[in-house]
């Protein structure tokens, strides 16, 4: 690995997240919070549980940020295979979508300028992870948000438990200034994580993506339909998102909805 590869945005962002995570955890242990009080009293169950949750959230973060989000295969194919793939992937009613990198763009895929790749069921590019959120890592991303929110809210409570306001200003600043800054930081992160989790649960429940929700008026396969053609109902949407059931391509589902919409009423 070249030395300058260590200064890439992905390495810097993930390193910063890791350092910030353990730095905040260390602040909570060093100050007179309930976390430290439990440790001093020999009640190690809750401190160990908190540490395991922090470690779990960090491992999930690294997994989501490092895994393949569902990149479209860009290897060149023979012309015959390309034509067959075009027929299989794109229903005749959908205008053929092309990309200079990925040839034929599958339904719900989009090219990410930051990653310079096309991603299946593209949701968004997350700058905090320096990776796209797409078909393969979106479920894990939602699980990460839920676990991260639990850790943040617990950390917020622990930070508040260590704050002592009835002190002279100078003494309070020396003893609790860093902990108060940590409390404010955890409050901000908790708010952001809450909004992200709620919005993504809504999107998952309706089987849509952030990109489709924001840009539906510019997406050809959504402009043609008055409603979301991929919405199968809450239960089936959740089952498909988290468990991959029922299986089937988005093109097939879109075509079935198109046939149902165009069939004459009896």
Beta strands, then each sheet from edge to edge (+ up, - down):
strand 1: 98-99
strand 2: 103-104
strand 3: 110-112
strand 4: 117-119
strand 5: 124-126
strand 6: 131-133
sheet 1: 1+ 2-
sheet 2: 3+ 4-
sheet 3: 5+ 6-
end
